[in-house]
Amino acid sequence: MPEPYTTQRMLSLRKLTRATADHMRHQLKDVLSAVAPLLQPKAALGDYVRGVKEPVRGADALFKEIEARYQAVAAEKPFGVRRELTPPVELAGSSVELNPLEYSHTASVKGHSKRVTITSPFRWVLSYSGFSVPQLKALLNSTSPANDEIHAFVLNYVTLNCLLGKQAALNNIFKALRYKAGATTQPEFGELPLTYISAPIFTVRPPDEVIVETTELTGSDAFEEVIDLDALVALRDPFKDSLLDLARTHGEQV
């Protein structure tokens, strides 16, 4: 039987979860620093980006993809920006930062419900510096957000997502390190693609009773998922498995 989520156990799991998340986040930051040139818009789009004079092979097709996705996202809620992308465009791309993925969850207990912001600490949203999800939320929640700022956020998120989708080598690097790149959307951001990196192990969301009790104790409407210990124990080495499979195909009993 699984161990119950007592207060003491939740404290222990949270400490372990945060220590594990910090460890993996530091590793990811080092990787992103090393591969940063692969995610630079200027390197992939050339003179489609303001300040660049040289054309780049393949930039035409990439820009068309970015343009189509931008138009599909920007015109809809919650952005409502109708603007043509006329090159050269202004793009950030100085560096990439990580922020834990958050989502909304309605916890229901005995007929009562509570809206809670859940943090998934082993998944991180990628964004160019100056365009993080917290900054996007603050912009959309401001009294009268400027269209130019909304335009910049949508364009930078779409561009990063398209660039990573084209980088097969970079995705292979993440896989070799057991991380996985993907994209998701959230209701509050419409169809805006949020590019994320997920760890090779998972977190779990405890029952709603635990979530409500914890948030009542802390006086907060926020909650963090905790490490899945079963997934940690079951963690396998894909590289080792592939080599063992290769050995078996050559008749070796290993």
PyMOL commands that set and color helices and strands:
alter all, ss='L'
color gray80, all
select helices_A, chain A and resi 7-39+41-48+59-74+133-141+147-166+168-176+187-189+208-218+229-233+238-249
alter helices_A, ss='H'
color red, helices_A
select strands_A, chain A and resi 96-109+112-128+180-184+194-198+203-204+222-224+226-227
alter strands_A, ss='S'
color yellow, strands_A
deselect
rebuild
show_as cartoon
